[in-house]
Amino acid sequence: MDSMTTEAQQPEPVAAPNLEELLASPARFINREFSWLQFNRRVLEETLNTAHPLLERVRFLSISAANLDEFFMVRVAGLEGQVRQGIVVLSPDGKTPAEQLDAILHEIDNLQMEQQASLAVLQQYLAQEDILIVRPAALAKEDKDWLSTTFDDEIFPVMTPLSIDPAHPFPFIPNLGFSMGLQLHSKHGKEPMTGLLRLPTTLDRFIRLPDQGSAIRYITLEDVVGMFTHRLFPGYEVRGAGTFRIIRDSDIEVEEEAEDLVRFFETALKRRRRGKVIRIETDSEMPASLRQFVVHELGVPDNRVAVLPGLLALNTMSEITKRRAPISASRAIRPISRARPRTRRRLPRRHPRKGHGGPPSV
């Protein structure tokens, strides 16, 4: 009886795949875009490789994020253009452009969450080496006073506060533009409004605070701006705020038969600056109503919006890998004077074929 039961439970032998069918099947190929994402995942895995110095591991995180931005601007934008034009030609692995786009967007969401997890691990290791990224709640009064002066001297002059209402439509935001959205309520009974602050790319993303002993402390630019929004929007208080970042279509299709390539590229580069928005990344602190407002104004579908739990624009993490001289709270700057030489020595001049006997005789 037991032998009969054992024989009945044995799995049926699996037939060997037909070699001709396998060679003709698209399943033998790996999708090009998916393969690139796996490469970038291997770059990200180097952030957890303890054989590398710690700051080099932070740099790998920055490289991985920069690679993903470029992937969006070119590869994802190209697929979205094919979907928009109704192209249904199958790729070598047997997928339509729409199927490829859905698959890689899902994989990108997973990859970005892995980047955030790597950032959390790296921050723990950085803290053990007294390198900290602090939030405003952890600042002492001396730090806030120092940041107040820094804001007035370096940040406030290059900021342009914008209000968004029927008379002031949503402004243009450049590719990889990093901005803050604000829900503002008037202290004097005026109508509430939505504010927008575009963070200038000329400023460092991470501001180094005056050193405390051996600790090297940084605070993000958006946190500093958030501390002093009352100076940018006097008479209003912030009820909700968050940061967001956009990625635009930057793909350029070269026409080989163009009559004037120089003029073609000039036009293409100008057009690329205002390419279609294909991705919005927001932080998890942004209120849902404010996020929906931004998404609606930029005309982006919901599957192109990513809500990330940590820092945005991880490509800027490379800034903290650049060690600088200690910063003192006094901010004393001593100009360097370069003294001119007291005497000028006349240099001899020699002209060709003068005083050298002329050309050699043949």
C-alpha positions as CSV (number, residue, x, y, z in Angstrom):
1,M,0.0,0.0,0.0
2,D,2.8,2.4,1.0
3,S,4.7,1.6,-2.2
4,M,1.6,2.4,-4.3
5,T,1.1,5.7,-2.5
6,T,4.8,6.6,-3.0
7,E,4.5,5.8,-6.7
8,A,1.4,8.0,-7.0
9,Q,3.1,10.9,-5.3
10,Q,6.1,10.9,-7.6
11,P,6.1,13.9,-9.9
12,E,5.7,13.4,-13.6
13,P,8.9,13.8,-15.6
14,V,9.2,17.2,-17.3
15,A,9.6,17.1,-21.0
16,A,12.8,18.6,-22.2
17,P,12.2,22.0,-24.0
18,N,12.3,21.9,-27.7
19,L,15.5,23.6,-28.8
20,E,14.0,25.1,-32.0
21,E,11.1,26.6,-30.0
22,L,13.5,28.0,-27.4
23,L,15.7,29.6,-30.1
24,A,12.6,31.2,-31.7
25,S,11.1,32.4,-28.4
26,P,11.7,36.0,-27.3
27,A,12.0,34.7,-23.7
28,R,15.7,34.0,-24.4
29,F,16.4,37.8,-24.4
30,I,16.6,40.1,-21.4
31,N,15.1,43.5,-21.9
32,R,17.6,46.3,-22.5
33,E,16.1,48.8,-20.1
34,F,15.6,46.2,-17.4
35,S,19.2,45.1,-17.8
36,W,20.4,48.7,-17.4
37,L,18.4,49.0,-14.1
38,Q,20.1,45.8,-12.8
39,F,23.5,47.4,-13.6
40,N,22.5,50.5,-11.7
41,R,21.4,48.2,-8.8
42,R,24.9,46.7,-8.8
43,V,26.3,50.3,-8.5
44,L,24.0,50.9,-5.6
45,E,25.1,47.6,-3.9
46,E,28.6,49.1,-3.7
47,T,27.2,51.4,-1.0
48,L,27.0,48.4,1.3
49,N,30.5,47.1,0.4
50,T,32.5,47.6,3.6
51,A,35.7,47.1,1.6
52,H,35.3,50.6,0.3
53,P,36.0,53.7,2.4
54,L,32.9,55.2,3.9
55,L,32.8,58.4,1.8
56,E,33.4,56.4,-1.3
57,R,30.3,54.4,-0.5
58,V,28.4,57.7,-0.2
59,R,29.7,58.6,-3.6
60,F,28.4,55.4,-5.1
61,L,24.9,56.3,-3.8
62,S,25.3,59.7,-5.5
63,I,26.4,58.0,-8.8
64,S,23.4,55.6,-8.6
65,A,21.0,58.5,-8.3
66,A,22.6,60.5,-11.1
67,N,22.5,57.4,-13.3
68,L,18.8,57.0,-12.6
69,D,18.1,60.7,-13.5
70,E,19.8,60.2,-16.9
71,F,17.9,57.0,-17.4
72,F,14.6,58.8,-17.0
73,M,15.6,61.7,-19.2
74,V,16.6,59.5,-22.1
75,R,15.4,55.9,-21.9
76,V,12.0,56.4,-20.1
77,A,11.3,59.5,-22.2
78,G,12.0,57.5,-25.4
79,L,9.6,54.8,-24.4
80,E,6.9,57.3,-23.4
81,G,7.3,59.0,-26.7
82,Q,6.7,55.7,-28.5
83,V,3.6,55.0,-26.3
84,R,2.3,58.5,-27.1
85,Q,2.7,57.9,-30.8
86,G,0.9,54.6,-30.7
87,I,3.9,52.4,-31.6
88,V,3.3,48.7,-30.8
89,V,6.4,47.2,-32.3
90,L,7.6,44.4,-30.1
91,S,11.1,44.5,-28.6
92,P,13.4,41.5,-28.9
93,D,12.1,40.2,-25.6
94,G,8.5,40.3,-26.9
95,K,7.2,43.4,-25.1
96,T,5.4,46.5,-26.5
97,P,6.6,49.9,-25.5
98,A,3.7,50.2,-23.1
99,E,4.5,46.9,-21.4
100,Q,8.2,47.8,-21.1
101,L,7.3,51.2,-19.6
102,D,5.0,49.7,-17.0
103,A,7.6,47.1,-16.0
104,I,10.5,49.5,-15.7
105,L,8.5,52.0,-13.7
106,H,7.7,49.3,-11.2
107,E,11.3,48.3,-11.0
108,I,12.4,52.0,-10.6
109,D,10.1,52.4,-7.6
110,N,11.8,49.4,-6.0
111,L,15.2,50.7,-6.9
112,Q,14.5,54.1,-5.4
113,M,13.3,52.5,-2.1
114,E,16.5,50.6,-2.0
115,Q,18.4,53.9,-2.4
116,Q,16.5,55.3,0.5
117,A,17.3,52.2,2.6
118,S,21.0,52.5,1.7
119,L,20.9,56.2,2.7
120,A,19.6,55.3,6.1
121,V,22.3,52.7,6.6
122,L,25.0,55.1,5.4
123,Q,23.8,57.9,7.8
124,Q,24.2,55.5,10.7
125,Y,27.8,54.8,9.7
126,L,28.4,58.5,9.1
127,A,27.1,59.3,12.5
128,Q,29.7,56.9,14.0
129,E,32.4,58.9,12.3
130,D,30.9,62.2,13.6
131,I,29.5,63.2,10.2
132,L,25.9,64.2,10.7
133,I,23.0,65.5,8.6
134,V,20.9,67.4,11.2
135,R,17.3,68.7,11.2
136,P,16.2,72.1,12.5
137,A,14.8,70.6,15.7
138,A,18.3,69.4,16.7
139,L,19.9,72.9,16.4
140,A,21.1,75.0,19.3
141,K,20.5,78.7,19.6
142,E,24.0,79.4,18.4
143,D,23.4,77.4,15.2
144,K,20.2,79.2,14.5
145,D,21.8,82.5,14.9
146,W,24.6,81.5,12.5
147,L,22.1,80.2,10.0
148,S,20.1,83.4,10.3
149,T,23.1,85.4,9.3
150,T,23.9,82.9,6.5
151,F,20.4,83.1,5.2
152,D,20.4,86.9,5.1
153,D,23.8,87.2,3.4
154,E,23.9,84.2,1.0
155,I,20.5,82.7,0.5
156,F,17.9,85.5,0.7
157,P,19.4,87.6,-2.1
158,V,19.0,84.8,-4.7
159,M,15.5,83.6,-3.7
160,T,12.4,84.5,-5.6
161,P,9.2,83.9,-3.7
162,L,6.2,83.2,-5.9
163,S,2.5,83.1,-5.2
164,I,0.2,80.9,-7.4
165,D,-3.3,82.1,-8.1
166,P,-5.4,82.9,-11.2
167,A,-3.4,86.1,-11.7
168,H,-0.1,84.3,-11.3
169,P,-0.1,80.9,-13.1
170,F,2.3,78.0,-12.2
171,P,5.8,79.0,-13.3
172,F,8.2,77.1,-15.5
173,I,10.5,74.7,-13.6
174,P,13.6,73.6,-15.4
175,N,14.7,70.0,-15.7
176,L,15.9,68.5,-12.3
177,G,14.5,71.7,-10.7
178,F,14.3,71.4,-6.9
179,S,11.4,73.4,-5.4
180,M,9.4,73.9,-2.3
181,G,5.6,74.2,-2.2
182,L,3.9,76.0,0.6
183,Q,0.4,76.4,1.9
184,L,0.2,79.9,3.3
185,H,-2.5,81.5,5.6
186,S,-2.6,85.2,6.1
187,K,-2.2,86.6,9.6
188,H,-4.4,89.6,8.6
189,G,-7.5,87.8,7.3
190,K,-6.5,87.7,3.7
191,E,-7.2,84.8,1.4
192,P,-4.9,81.8,1.8
193,M,-2.5,81.2,-1.0
194,T,-0.1,78.7,-2.4
195,G,3.6,79.7,-2.5
196,L,6.5,78.3,-4.5
197,L,10.2,78.6,-3.9
198,R,12.6,77.4,-6.5
199,L,15.9,76.5,-4.8
200,P,18.8,78.0,-6.8
201,T,21.3,75.5,-8.2
202,T,24.1,78.0,-7.5
203,L,23.8,77.2,-3.8
204,D,25.1,74.1,-2.1
205,R,22.5,71.5,-1.2
206,F,24.2,70.7,2.1
207,I,25.3,73.6,4.3
208,R,28.1,72.9,6.7
209,L,27.5,74.2,10.2
210,P,30.2,75.5,12.5
211,D,32.1,72.5,13.9
212,Q,31.4,71.3,17.4
213,G,34.5,69.5,18.6
214,S,35.2,66.7,16.1
215,A,31.6,66.5,14.7
216,I,31.1,67.6,11.1
217,R,27.4,68.7,10.7
218,Y,25.4,69.5,7.7
219,I,21.9,70.8,7.2
220,T,20.0,70.7,3.9
221,L,19.2,73.9,2.0
222,E,15.5,73.2,2.0
223,D,15.5,72.9,5.8
224,V,17.3,76.3,6.2
225,V,14.8,78.0,3.8
226,G,11.9,76.4,5.7
227,M,13.2,77.9,8.9
228,F,13.0,81.5,7.5
229,T,10.0,81.4,5.2
230,H,8.4,84.2,7.3
231,R,11.1,86.5,5.8
232,L,10.1,85.5,2.3
233,F,6.4,85.7,2.8
234,P,5.9,88.4,5.5
235,G,2.4,88.4,7.0
236,Y,1.8,84.7,6.3
237,E,2.3,81.5,8.3
238,V,3.0,78.2,6.8
239,R,0.3,75.5,7.3
240,G,1.9,72.9,5.1
241,A,5.1,72.5,3.1
242,G,7.1,70.0,1.1
243,T,9.8,69.7,-1.5
244,F,9.4,68.3,-5.0
245,R,11.6,67.7,-8.0
246,I,10.8,67.2,-11.6
247,I,12.5,65.4,-14.5
248,R,11.8,66.4,-18.1
249,D,12.1,64.6,-21.4
250,S,15.7,65.4,-22.6
251,D,15.9,62.8,-25.4
252,I,17.1,64.2,-28.7
253,E,16.4,62.3,-31.9
254,V,19.1,63.1,-34.5
255,E,17.9,63.4,-38.1
256,E,20.7,62.2,-40.3
257,E,19.3,63.9,-43.3
258,A,19.1,67.4,-41.7
259,E,20.3,70.1,-44.0
260,D,22.0,72.2,-41.2
261,L,23.1,70.1,-38.2
262,V,24.2,73.1,-36.3
263,R,20.8,74.8,-36.6
264,F,19.1,71.5,-35.9
265,F,20.9,71.0,-32.6
266,E,20.4,74.6,-31.6
267,T,16.7,74.1,-32.0
268,A,16.7,70.7,-30.4
269,L,18.6,71.9,-27.3
270,K,16.1,74.9,-26.8
271,R,13.2,72.4,-27.2
272,R,14.8,70.0,-24.7
273,R,14.9,72.7,-22.0
274,R,11.1,72.7,-22.1
275,G,10.6,69.0,-22.6
276,K,7.5,67.3,-21.2
277,V,7.6,66.5,-17.5
278,I,7.8,62.7,-17.2
279,R,8.5,62.4,-13.4
280,I,7.7,64.2,-10.2
281,E,9.4,63.2,-6.9
282,T,8.0,64.6,-3.6
283,D,8.9,64.0,0.0
284,S,6.5,62.3,2.3
285,E,6.2,65.5,4.5
286,M,4.2,67.3,1.7
287,P,0.5,67.4,2.4
288,A,-1.6,65.3,0.0
289,S,-3.6,68.3,-1.1
290,L,-0.5,70.3,-1.9
291,R,0.9,67.3,-3.8
292,Q,-2.2,66.9,-5.9
293,F,-2.1,70.6,-6.7
294,V,1.5,70.4,-8.0
295,V,0.7,67.2,-10.0
296,H,-2.4,68.8,-11.5
297,E,-0.6,72.0,-12.5
298,L,2.3,70.1,-14.1
299,G,-0.1,67.7,-15.9
300,V,1.6,64.5,-14.8
301,P,-0.4,61.2,-14.4
302,D,-0.4,59.5,-11.0
303,N,1.9,56.6,-12.1
304,R,4.7,59.2,-12.8
305,V,4.6,60.5,-9.2
306,A,7.0,59.1,-6.6
307,V,6.6,59.9,-2.8
308,L,9.9,59.2,-1.1
309,P,10.4,58.8,2.6
310,G,13.8,60.4,2.8
311,L,15.9,63.0,1.0
312,L,15.3,63.9,-2.6
313,A,18.0,64.5,-5.2
314,L,20.4,61.9,-3.8
315,N,22.8,62.8,-6.6
316,T,23.8,65.8,-4.4
317,M,25.1,63.5,-1.6
318,S,28.5,63.8,-3.2
319,E,28.8,67.3,-1.7
320,I,29.4,65.9,1.8
321,T,32.3,63.7,0.5
322,K,34.4,66.8,-0.1
323,R,36.2,67.5,3.1
324,R,36.7,71.2,3.8
325,A,38.6,73.2,6.4
326,P,36.8,73.6,9.8
327,I,34.3,76.4,9.9
328,S,34.3,78.8,12.9
329,A,31.2,80.6,14.2
330,S,32.9,83.9,13.8
331,R,33.1,83.5,10.0
332,A,36.2,85.7,9.9
333,I,37.7,86.0,6.4
334,R,41.2,87.3,5.9
335,P,41.9,88.6,2.4
336,I,45.0,87.3,0.7
337,S,47.3,90.0,-0.6
338,R,49.8,89.1,-3.4
339,A,52.8,91.4,-3.4
340,R,54.2,92.4,-6.7
341,P,57.9,91.8,-7.4
342,R,60.0,94.8,-6.6
343,T,62.2,94.5,-9.6
344,R,61.4,93.5,-13.1
345,R,64.1,91.5,-14.9
346,R,64.4,92.2,-18.6
347,L,64.1,88.9,-20.4
348,P,66.3,88.4,-23.5
349,R,64.6,88.2,-26.8
350,R,65.8,86.1,-29.6
351,H,64.4,86.4,-33.1
352,P,64.5,83.5,-35.6
353,R,67.4,83.5,-37.9
354,K,69.1,86.5,-36.2
355,G,72.4,86.1,-34.7
356,H,72.6,82.5,-35.5
357,G,74.5,82.6,-38.7
358,G,71.5,82.2,-41.0
359,P,70.3,79.0,-42.6
360,P,72.8,76.3,-43.0
361,S,74.5,76.1,-46.4
362,V,73.8,73.1,-48.6
